[in-house]
Amino acid sequence: MDATARARCVRLMAFDIDGVMTDGGLHYTDDGRELKIFDVQDGLGLKLLQRAGIELAIVTGRRSGVVAARAADLGIPHVHQGVEDKGATVASLLECLGLNWTECAFMGDDLVDLPVMVRCGFAVAPANARPVVRQRAHLVTGASGGRGAVREAAEFILAAHGCLDGLFAEYLAVP
């Protein structure tokens, strides 16, 4: 099955954070507070996925108030932080949502993401992912994490679902 056919089945899109929604850098202030930079265009891509009826989730090994704030800002309902076993977490989420692995997409960039990526129906890696991860992805974006990779993946899925043009239409309409 090719990447478009796989993306057409997606009903849940889950993401790692560092190296996917961010550039992977860890930024700390002098007083130890963590800072992360998210791409606003990625955020609109996530909102478009939601408007198309696709569930969103974050599954990350680290804990961060910044991630919780970004997820709340975007209305992402399924946020799992401090996860040691991403495969088990996603399996549990799929069960709760009444979905199966073929309906799940996951975007990851490093070894800890592979247990999910090799099971899900549609695995995505940003351009800056580790080579072993890129080799196992059904789609490798041209953009790097934190630099539009999430938006690129979102638009690919929406195009596969046949709804990208419709979602763009309201922005392209001339009053």
C-alpha positions as CSV (number, residue, x, y, z in Angstrom):
1,M,0.0,0.0,0.0
2,D,1.4,3.4,-0.9
3,A,1.6,6.4,1.4
4,T,-1.5,8.1,0.0
5,A,-3.6,5.0,0.5
6,R,-2.2,4.7,4.1
7,A,-2.9,8.3,4.8
8,R,-6.5,7.9,3.5
9,C,-7.2,5.6,6.5
10,V,-6.0,7.9,9.2
11,R,-8.5,8.8,11.9
12,L,-5.9,9.5,14.7
13,M,-2.7,11.5,14.2
14,A,-0.3,11.4,17.1
15,F,3.0,13.3,17.5
16,D,6.2,13.3,19.4
17,I,7.2,16.8,20.4
18,D,11.0,17.4,20.5
19,G,12.4,17.1,16.9
20,V,8.8,17.0,15.4
21,M,6.8,19.9,16.7
22,T,10.0,21.7,17.7
23,D,13.5,21.7,16.3
24,G,14.6,19.4,19.0
25,G,16.6,22.0,20.9
26,L,16.2,22.3,24.6
27,H,16.3,25.9,25.7
28,Y,16.5,26.9,29.4
29,T,16.3,30.3,31.1
30,D,18.8,31.2,33.9
31,D,16.2,30.2,36.5
32,G,15.8,26.8,34.9
33,R,12.5,27.3,33.0
34,E,12.2,25.4,29.7
35,L,11.4,27.2,26.5
36,K,10.3,25.6,23.2
37,I,9.6,27.1,19.9
38,F,6.6,25.9,17.9
39,D,5.8,26.8,14.2
40,V,2.5,28.7,13.9
41,Q,1.9,27.2,10.4
42,D,2.2,23.7,12.0
43,G,-0.5,24.9,14.4
44,L,-2.9,25.8,11.6
45,G,-2.2,22.4,10.0
46,L,-3.3,20.7,13.3
47,K,-6.5,22.8,13.4
48,L,-7.3,21.8,9.8
49,L,-6.9,18.1,10.7
50,Q,-9.3,18.6,13.6
51,R,-11.8,20.3,11.3
52,A,-11.6,17.3,9.0
53,G,-12.6,15.1,12.0
54,I,-9.2,13.6,12.7
55,E,-8.3,13.0,16.4
56,L,-5.0,14.5,17.6
57,A,-2.7,13.3,20.3
58,I,0.7,14.1,21.7
59,V,2.8,11.3,23.1
60,T,6.2,12.4,24.4
61,G,8.8,11.0,26.7
62,R,9.5,14.3,28.4
63,R,7.3,16.4,30.7
64,S,6.9,20.1,30.0
65,G,4.4,22.8,31.0
66,V,5.1,24.4,27.7
67,V,3.8,21.3,25.9
68,A,0.6,21.3,28.0
69,A,0.1,25.0,27.2
70,R,0.6,24.5,23.4
71,A,-1.8,21.5,23.4
72,A,-4.4,23.5,25.3
73,D,-4.0,26.4,22.9
74,L,-4.6,24.1,20.0
75,G,-7.4,22.1,21.7
76,I,-5.5,18.8,21.4
77,P,-7.5,16.5,23.7
78,H,-5.1,13.6,24.1
79,V,-1.8,14.7,25.8
80,H,0.5,12.0,27.2
81,Q,3.8,13.3,28.7
82,G,6.5,11.4,30.6
83,V,5.7,8.3,28.5
84,E,8.3,5.4,28.7
85,D,6.4,3.0,26.4
86,K,4.9,5.0,23.5
87,G,3.6,1.8,21.9
88,A,1.5,0.8,25.0
89,T,0.2,4.4,25.3
90,V,-0.9,4.6,21.7
91,A,-2.4,1.1,21.9
92,S,-4.5,2.2,25.0
93,L,-5.6,5.4,23.2
94,L,-6.7,3.4,20.1
95,E,-8.7,1.1,22.3
96,C,-10.4,4.1,24.1
97,L,-11.3,5.6,20.7
98,G,-12.4,2.4,19.2
99,L,-9.8,2.5,16.4
100,N,-7.2,0.1,15.1
101,W,-3.6,0.5,14.2
102,T,-4.3,1.0,10.5
103,E,-6.3,4.1,11.3
104,C,-3.4,5.6,13.3
105,A,-0.6,7.8,12.1
106,F,2.4,8.7,14.2
107,M,5.1,11.3,13.5
108,G,8.4,10.7,15.2
109,D,12.1,11.4,14.8
110,D,14.1,9.1,17.0
111,L,14.5,5.5,18.2
112,V,12.0,5.8,21.0
113,D,9.3,6.5,18.4
114,L,9.9,3.3,16.4
115,P,7.7,1.0,18.5
116,V,4.7,3.1,17.5
117,M,5.8,3.9,13.9
118,V,6.3,0.3,12.9
119,R,2.8,-0.7,14.1
120,C,0.8,2.2,12.9
121,G,-0.8,2.4,9.5
122,F,0.9,5.6,8.5
123,A,4.3,6.5,9.9
124,V,5.8,10.0,9.2
125,A,9.2,11.3,9.9
126,P,10.5,14.9,9.5
127,A,13.5,15.6,7.3
128,N,15.8,15.8,10.4
129,A,14.8,12.4,11.8
130,R,17.5,9.8,12.5
131,P,18.2,7.7,9.4
132,V,16.9,4.5,10.9
133,V,13.6,6.3,11.5
134,R,13.4,7.8,8.1
135,Q,14.0,4.4,6.6
136,R,10.9,3.0,8.4
137,A,8.6,6.0,7.6
138,H,5.9,5.8,4.9
139,L,6.4,9.6,4.4
140,V,9.5,11.7,5.1
141,T,8.7,15.4,4.9
142,G,10.9,17.9,3.1
143,A,10.7,20.2,6.1
144,S,12.5,19.6,9.4
145,G,10.8,19.3,12.8
146,G,9.7,22.7,14.2
147,R,10.0,24.2,10.7
148,G,6.8,23.1,8.9
149,A,7.1,19.3,9.0
150,V,3.8,18.9,10.9
151,R,2.0,21.2,8.4
152,E,3.4,19.2,5.5
153,A,2.2,15.9,7.0
154,A,-1.2,17.4,7.8
155,E,-1.7,18.6,4.3
156,F,-0.6,15.2,2.9
157,I,-3.2,13.5,5.0
158,L,-5.9,16.0,4.2
159,A,-5.2,15.6,0.5
160,A,-5.4,11.9,0.8
161,H,-8.8,12.3,2.5
162,G,-9.9,14.5,-0.4
163,C,-10.7,17.5,1.8
164,L,-7.7,19.7,1.5
165,D,-9.1,21.9,-1.3
166,G,-12.4,22.3,0.6
167,L,-10.6,23.4,3.8
168,F,-8.5,25.9,1.8
169,A,-11.5,27.3,0.0
170,E,-12.7,29.6,2.7
171,Y,-9.2,31.2,2.8
172,L,-9.1,31.5,-0.9
173,A,-12.5,33.0,-1.5
174,V,-12.6,36.6,-2.7
175,P,-15.3,38.6,-0.9
